[in-house]
């Protein structure tokens, strides 16, 4: 069995996710290259410290960190104000919902009153038509019964 067979079995075993296997392989390659170049010092110190000196210079200074902290404090204050405004909007929306409920009630009342006026008008109209002998009393009674049923 070769190393490639072992590698194939590890990848296909689905014991570890593929990205974990890739991470281990990358770490192994880095270790092999580092140990090949620097020997036992690689285990003690990693890659040569000279390559990291440029990285240390690029790191943020204490003033930069304090500036970032101040910016974060301002951001937190802005978020607090935003939360307050959102709460106010939610309160206004609750009031709006109550107003919409009242409006629905008023519209229903107007519809009821309007239909009541219409029924009164139709009753009066049938009475006039009976007086003018256009309708008979039976027709008027039938229409009145229909109006009561509505």
C-alpha positions in Angstrom: 0.0 0.0 0.0 1.4 3.4 -1.1 1.0 6.8 0.5 -1.4 7.7 -2.3 -3.6 4.7 -1.3 -3.7 5.9 2.3 -4.4 9.5 1.2 -7.3 8.2 -1.1 -8.8 6.2 1.8 -8.6 9.1 4.2 -10.3 11.5 1.8 -13.0 8.9 0.8 -13.6 7.7 4.4 -15.8 10.7 5.1 -14.7 10.6 8.7 -13.4 14.1 8.3 -14.8 16.7 6.1 -12.9 17.5 2.9 -11.8 20.9 4.1 -10.3 19.5 7.3 -8.3 17.0 5.3 -7.1 19.8 3.0 -6.1 21.9 6.0 -4.1 19.0 7.4 -2.4 18.4 4.0 -1.5 22.1 3.7 -0.1 22.1 7.3 1.9 19.0 6.4 3.3 20.6 3.3 4.3 23.8 5.2 6.0 21.6 7.9 7.9 19.6 5.3 9.1 22.7 3.4 10.0 24.5 6.6 11.8 21.6 8.1 13.7 21.0 4.8 15.0 24.6 4.8 15.7 25.3 8.5 16.0 21.9 10.1 15.4 21.6 13.8 15.3 25.4 14.1 12.0 25.4 12.2 10.4 23.4 15.0 11.7 25.9 17.6 11.2 29.2 15.7 9.2 28.6 12.6 10.2 30.3 9.4 13.0 32.8 9.6 12.1 35.8 11.7 13.4 38.2 9.1 10.4 37.6 6.9 8.1 38.6 9.8 9.8 41.9 10.5 7.8 43.6 7.7 4.6 42.2 9.1 5.4 43.5 12.6 5.9 47.0 11.1 2.5 46.8 9.4 0.7 46.0 12.6 -1.5 48.7 14.1 0.1 51.0 16.6 -1.5 51.8 20.0 -2.9 55.1 18.7 -4.6 53.2 15.8 -6.2 50.8 18.2 -7.4 53.7 20.5 -8.8 55.4 17.4 -10.6 52.2 16.5 -12.0 51.9 20.0 -13.3 55.5 19.9 -14.9 54.8 16.5 -16.5 51.7 18.0 -17.9 53.7 20.9 -19.4 56.2 18.5 -20.8 53.3 16.5 -22.4 51.8 19.6 -23.9 55.1 20.5 -25.4 55.4 17.0 -26.8 51.9 17.3 -28.4 52.8 20.6 -30.1 55.8 18.9 -31.2 53.6 16.1 -32.7 51.1 18.5 -34.6 54.0 20.2 -35.9 55.2 16.8 -37.0 51.7 15.9 -38.8 51.3 19.2 -40.6 54.6 18.5 -41.6 53.5 15.0 -43.0 50.2 16.5 -45.0 52.2 19.0 -46.3 54.4 16.2 -47.2 51.3 14.2 -49.2 49.9 17.1 -51.1 53.2 17.3 -51.7 53.1 13.6 -53.1 49.6 13.9 -55.5 50.8 16.6 -56.5 53.7 14.3 -57.1 51.3 11.4 -59.3 49.2 13.7 -61.4 52.2 14.6 -61.6 53.2 10.9 -62.8 49.7 10.0 -65.5 50.0 12.7 -66.5 53.4 11.4 -66.8 52.1 7.8 -68.9 49.2 9.0 -71.2 51.6 10.9 -71.5 53.8 7.8 -72.3 50.8 5.7 -74.9 49.7 8.2 -76.5 53.2 8.5 -76.4 53.6 4.7 -78.2 50.3 4.2 -80.7 51.2 6.9 -81.5 54.5 5.1 -81.9 52.6 1.8 -84.3 50.1 3.5 -86.3 53.1 4.8 -86.4 54.7 1.4 -87.5 51.4 -0.3 -90.3 51.0 2.3 -91.5 54.5 1.8 -91.3 54.0 -2.0 -93.4 50.8 -1.8 -96.0 52.7 0.3 -96.2 55.5 -2.3 -96.6 52.9 -5.1 -99.4 51.3 -3.2 -101.1 54.7 -2.7 -100.8 55.3 -6.5 -102.3 51.9 -7.1 -99.1 50.7 -9.0 -98.5 47.9 -6.5 -101.1 45.7 -4.7 -101.0 45.1 -1.0 -99.7 41.6 -1.6 -96.8 42.9 -3.6 -96.0 45.5 -0.9 -96.1 42.8 1.8 -93.8 40.6 -0.3 -91.3 43.5 -0.8 -91.5 44.4 2.9 -90.7 40.8 3.8 -87.7 40.8 1.5 -86.5 44.0 3.0 -86.8 42.6 6.5 -84.8 39.5 5.5 -81.9 41.6 4.3 
